[in-house]
């Protein structure tokens, strides 16, 4: 397990312990007769919640309904009248019916219930209780439109041509930027004009400073969000489509930092997302899956893994093995066939990737090191690529990490090693491959290719593919069979033991 995943699990435990002590907490919201929702009850069991589901299932409706829960002590109006207006025009009307929102809160140690109900207008009541008031709380609401609004861009352009105030940003924001974004900043400044602001960045790896207008959409959104919420205390944070414009690694980092902020500042945070990375960045009790049926919107249980995988992709908590080509992959899968049984390993826990040249491995290590993912990868090189190891180690050291690649057996291409293994145990493989004349076929092909003038690598590949054609087998199928058969002894046993140790180390890091 990567350092990032371990940090996530640590903050999960801390937030679970912190939740009963939080002075303000929205426990639940029930939405009735609004935007195609007949009755939808949502309970929040963890301080940071991810609401997910297909487009049109009601995620934004839930987010806006939550925004109506508190009395916000500033000039903005977050009442249902503003967030859920009743449009009326000739031939056009919102058919809201008798819509209502029902909330239960923990507010300063007491449990409070409140209802917004729409009759001729929206009114609130406290379920018959007298002398009760709507809980007050700071609120931050950011929607996808906020992240790309043309008015934001126009305001940025206007600041640069007028007199503005300049101030340095505090350490919390700079630390947030350093942890979340893959590049580092020497400094961040805030330019302000009549309530509008512009971030100005000085990146360590850039030759010139540049303004927010020149940042990527994801970078700009992240810095603005972090600026807005890093100093909020006991606040309620609502963010629509948190992953917009963000790389998957950055999505995880953002969710980690949001949970750290929630822990430090007593925040309750609710975000919507379509991203499996964002979903898996909170524990199961922090995941809410919405599904729209023909008559209503329902909450799907978060433990239904098949639902999550169907809509959002596979688990992120996997061990990845990177090798050079399909033959190497076949050998590795053959070894894993034996290790899966021995280690009680689910085959879905390990992913094998390939089709990358040996000279590209140092570059891959730099990318993985940059995103702190080396712990979740095992690098496997062909036996004839040992000269690449120093470059791989140097690439990892630049990120204060280590990388020890495994090598397939032999000092030649894997096709040559497989061919030699077939020759050495031709009787056994003749039975396994249902090829009575295997020994003679191997001998004939060896002689046929002995006089070839190509590079040894090309000769080995062509000879092995010719054998596979003669046996009417896929080369990868033969490679897997040999990997599985040879895993118990000889050179392949050394590789198998190395892979077993790598799997053990990965499991230990996840504990």
N, C-alpha and C positions, 0 to 999 in steps of 0.2 A: 504494500500500500504506500502511496506517495505521501510526502510530508504534508501536502495540502489536505489530503483526505484525513490524515491523523488529526490535523488542526481542526477540521470540521467536526469530527467526532468528539473532540475535547470540548469545543464550545457548545455542542449539543447537550452534553451532560451538565455543563455549567448553567445553561439557560433553563434546563428542566428544574434544576435546584432553585434557580432564582425566581421562577414564575410565581410560586405561592407568596413571595414577599413583595411582588410588584404592587405599588399603591394604586395604579390604574390599569384596568384590563377589560377589553371588550370580550365577553365570554361567548356571545352568540348573537346572530341576527336571523330573523325570519322575514322573508319577503312574500307578500301575497298579492295576486292579481295585478301584476305589472310586467309589461314587455313579454307577454307569453308565459310568464311564470305564475302558475296557479298557487303553489305553496312550496317554498324552498327554505329549509332550516339548515343553517350552517353553524357549527360549533368550532371555536378556536381553542385548540388544546396546547399550543406551543407559541411562544412570543413572536416567532417569525413564520408566517404562513405563505405558501405558494398555492395559488388557485390556478388550475390548469383545465383544459378541455378544448374541444374543437371550436373553430370560429362560429360565433352565433349562439354559443351555449349559455351566455349570461355572465361571463367573467367581469366585464366592465360594469354591468348593472349591480353586481354584488359589491364591487369596489366603491361605486358611487353611493350605494345604500349605506355602506360603512362610514362614508364621509359625513353622512347626516346624523351620526350617532351623538356627536359631542357639540357643546356650545363652545365655539372657537372665539377666543378673545382677541380678535383683530377686525380689520375693516372688511374682510371677505365674508360672503354669505354662502354657507354650505347647507342650506336647508333644502328639502325636497322641492320646494317651489322653484329654486334656481337650477338644481341638478336634474330634476324631472319635470320640466315645464309641460303644461297641457296645451299643445298647439291647437288653435282653433281658427279655421279659415274656411271660405266656401269650398265645400266638397272635401275638405281635409280636416281630420281630427284625430287626436290620440285617444284611443279607447282604453282608458286606464281602469275603468270600473272603480270599485271601492278598494283601491290599493292601500296597503299598509306595510309598515316596517315595525317589527317588534325586537327590542334589544334587552339583553341582560348584561349588566356591568358589575365589575368590582370597582368601587370608587371610594378611596380613602378608608379602606377597611370594611365598607358596607356593601351589600349587594342591592343593586337598584334595577328596576325594570321600567322601560319606557316604550311608548308606542307613538309613531307618526301615522296618522290616518288621513286619507283624502276623502273629503265630502265635497262641498262647494270649493273648499280650499284645504290646504294641508294644515292640520292641527296636531298638537302633541298632548299626551296625557301620561300619567304615571300609574296606570292600572288601579285607579281608585284611591291611591295614597295621597294625603294632603301634605302641604309644606315640603314637597320634594321638588328639586330643581334638576334640570338637565346637567349632567356632569360637564365641567369645563376641562378642556385639554387643548394643548397646542396641536395643530394638524398640518401635515404636509401632504399635498395631493399632486402627483405628477403623472400626466397621461402621455401617451405616445405623441399626441399632437404638440405637446409642449416641447418635445425634443427636437422637432424639425419645423417649428412654426416660422413662416416667412416674416412675421412681425418681430420675432427674436433676431433674425438676421438683419432686418432693417435697423433695429435699435443698436445692434453692434456697429453697423456702418456709421450711424449718426454720432456715436460717442467719439470716434476717432477724429472728427472734424470740429469738435467743440471743446470748451474747457471742461475738464473733469477732475475729480478727486482720485488720488492714488493711495493705495494702502497695501501693506504686505499681508498675506494670509497667515492664519495661525498654524501651529505645528500639527494639529490633528488632520487638517486637510492635506498638508504636504506628505504626512505619513501615509494617509489613505492613498494618495496618488502613487507613491513609491511602491506600496504593496500591491495595488490593483493593476496598474498599467505596466507593460513589459519594458518600458523605458523609464529613465530616472530624470528628475528635475533638479537643476541648480537653484531655481527659484520660481515662485508663482506670485503674481501681483493682481490686484483687483482694481479695475478702473470703474468709477461710478459717476453717473449723471442722472439726476432727477429720478432716482429709484431704479434705474436700469444699470446693469453692470456688464463688464467685459473682463474675462480672464486673459491674462497675458503670461505666457510660459517661456521659460528658458531651459531647454532640454540639454542634458549633459552630452548627448551624442549628436547634437545639431550645431552648426556653425553660426546660427543666428537665432535670436529670439523670434517668437511668432505669436500671433494673437489667436483667440478662440475662433475667429472667423476662418482661420487656416487649419484648424484641427479637424480630425475625422469626426464624424457624427457621434460615434461611440465615445471617443475621448472627451468631446465637449459635454455630452450628456452626463458622463460619469463625474467629471470635475464639478459640474453644476449641482448635481444631486448631492455629492459629498459636501460641497460648500454649504448647501442649504440645510443639511440635517446634522452635520458633525457636532454642532454646538447645542442642538435641541435636547432638552431633558424631559422625561416623563411624557413624551410626545407620541402621537399616532401617525404613522408613516404609511402612505398608500401610493404605490407605483404601478402603473399599467405597463405591461410588456417590458419587463426589466431587462431582457436580453437584447433589445433592439440595437443593432449595430455593433454588438460585442462578440469577440472571439470566444469559443467555448471555454478556454482556460480562464479568460478574463471574467466570464460569467461566474465560474466557481469562486474566483478571488473576490468578486463583488459580494456574493452571498456570504462568504466567510466574514468579510469586513462589516457587512450589515448586521450580522449576528453578534459580532464583537461590540459594535455600537449599541445594539439592543441590550447587551449584558451590562455595558458600562454606564449607559445613560437611561436605563429603565424605559426603553422604547418598545412599543408593539408595532410590528411591521407586517404589512400584507402586500404581496405583489402578485400580479398575474403573469403567466408565461406559457409558451408553447415548447420550451426547451427541456429535454431530458436532463441536461446538465444542471439547470436551475432546480428542477424537481429533486434530484438526488443530492442537492446541497443542503437540504433540510431533512430532519428525521421523518419517519412515516407519519407521526401525528401532526406534522406541519404541512402535509400534502392534502389538498382538497381537489378531487376530480369531479368536474361537472359534465353531465351528459344531457342533451336535449332530446326528449321523446316527442311523439306527435302531440301530446297533451300537456307536457310539463317539463321542468328541468329537475333533475335528480342529482344527488351526491353519490358517487360510486365509492365503495370502500377502498381505502388506499392499499390494503394488503392484497388486492387482486392484481398480482404481477402481470397476468396476461393482458389486462386492460392497459396497464402502463406501457408495456412493450409494444402492443398493437398501435398505440397512438403516439408514443413519445420515443421509442427506440430502446436499445438494450442498456443493461446496467453499465455504469461507468467504472465500477470497481472490479477491474479485470487485470490479469497479467497479460502483457503483449509480448510476443516473440517476433523479432524482425530478422529475416534471413534474406539471402540473395535471390533465389529463384524457386521454381516449382519443385525441382528435384530435392533441393535442400528442405523445402517444406514437407515433402513426402517422408524424408528420413526423420524429421522432427516429429511429425504426426505418428510415425511408427513407434518411436520411443515413448511418446505420450500415451499411446495405447496401453503400454505396460505400466507407466507411472500413474495413470488415472486410477487403475485398480489398486495399486500399492498404496497410494496416498489418499485414497477415497476422494479424488478430485473430480468435480463436475466438469465435463468437457467444455461447457459454456464459459467456465471461468478463465480459460486461456484462449487467446486469439493469436493466430500466426499470420503475419504479414510478409510479403515478399516483393519481388520485382524491383530490386534496388541494387545498383552496382556496389562493389566493395569500396570503391573510392568515394562513394557518397556517404559512407557511414560516419566519418568525422563531422560532416555537415548535419546529419541527423542528430548526432549527439549534442551539437550546439543548440539545435532547436529544442530538443527535449530538456536540456539543461536550463535553457532560458525560461521554460515554463515549469521547471521543477518536477518533471515527469520521469526522470531516469530510473527512479525506484520502481516504477511500474513496467519497465521494459527489460527484456533479456535480448542481448544482441548476439546473433549466431552468424559466424562467417565460415565460408568454405575453408578446408584445410590448407589451401594454397594462398590464403590471404593473411597470413600471420604478420606480414610486414606492416599491416595497417594498424596493428594494436597500439603502438606509441602515439600515433596521431589521434586515435580515439581517446586515449587517456588524457592527452594534453587538452583536447576539446572539453572534456568533462571538468578538468581542474580549473578552467577559466571561470567556472560557476561554482567552485568550491564543492564539487561532487566527484564521485568516482565512477568509472565504467570498466568492467572487466568482461570483455566479450568471451563467449564460448566458441570453440572451433570444432567443426565436424572432423571425423577421423581422417588420418592420412595427410600427405603434403601435396596432394594432387586434387584435381576437380572431383566433386562427389560422384560423378558418373564413372570415373575410373575406379574409385574405391568400391562402389557397388558392383562393378563388373568383376573385380578381383574377389569380392566376397562370394559372388555366385560361382566363380571358378573353384574356390577353396572348398565349398560345400555343395558341389553340383548335384550330388545324389539327393540331399535334403531338399534343395530348391526344385529339383526335377519333380519331386512329389508335390510340393506346395504349389507349383505353377502348372501342374498337370502337363508337363513337357518331357516326355520320355527321352527325347534326343537332346536335352539341354546341354550336356557336356560336349557333344560334338558341335553343336551350334556355336557355343562359346569359343571353342578351339578354332573353328573355321573363320569366324568373324575377327578373332584376334589376328590370324594370319593375313586376312584380307586387308586390314587397316594398318598392318605393320609398316608397309612401304609408303604410306601417305606422307605428303610433304608439308601438311598444314602444321599449325601450332598444336602442341600436345592437348591443349584444352579443347580445340575444335575436333580433333581426332576422337577424344574420349566421348564427347557429346554425340557425335554422329554414329559412333559404334554402338553406344547404348541405345539410341533411338532406333537404329536398324534392328537390334535385338528385340526391342519392344514390339516393333512392327511384325517381326517373324513370329513372336509369341502371341500376337493379337491381344496385347495388353497395353494399357496406358503406362508411359514411363513413370508417372507419379505413383501409380498403383504398385509397381515393382519396387520403387524406392521405399514406399511405406512398409511393404512386406519385409524388405531387408532390414530396415530400421527396427522393426518390431522383433525380428528373429535374432538380430545381432546385439540387441540391447543388454543381454545377460552376460556377455563375455567380450574379451578382446578390446580393441580400440573404441568400439561403440559403447562399451560399458563405462569407459572413462567419461565420454560425453554424457551418457545417461546420468551418471553420478553428479556431474557438474550441473546438469539441468535440474535434477532433484534438489540439490542444495539451493539453487536459485529460487525454486518454488517455495522451499522451506523458509528462506529469508524473506520472501514477499509475504508469506503468511504471518511470520513473526512481526513484521512491521505493521500488519493490520490489527494486531491484538492490542 
